[in-house]
Amino acid sequence: MDNLEAARHESLKEMIRDLILATNMDHHAKILSEWKTLEPLFSLENSTHRMALMQYVLKFGDISNPARPKVIRPKYNKGPISKKISQTN
């Protein structure tokens, strides 16, 4: 990222931050609401729409996402939890 122009560098940092925050459950309702509003008029040409799509896809691709069916969730959560426990011992 050192080779990017300052404005592009800042823009990329902001995008990364926003995408990381999309996985936070505190932002769940806002992301869903925004997507439902944008989805009928969605255009890849619109940067706001592209960001909403990236947040939506990342959020629901997150393996710890509670939107997964309850029968699947334990299987996906067991690996990261086991790894965390082994790292703390």
Secondary structure, DSSP 8 states (H G I E B T S, - for coil): -TTS-HHHHHHHHHHHHHHHHTTSGGGHHHHHHHHHHHGGG--TT-HHHHHHHHHHHHHHH-TT-TTS-TTTHHHHHHHHHHHHHHHH-
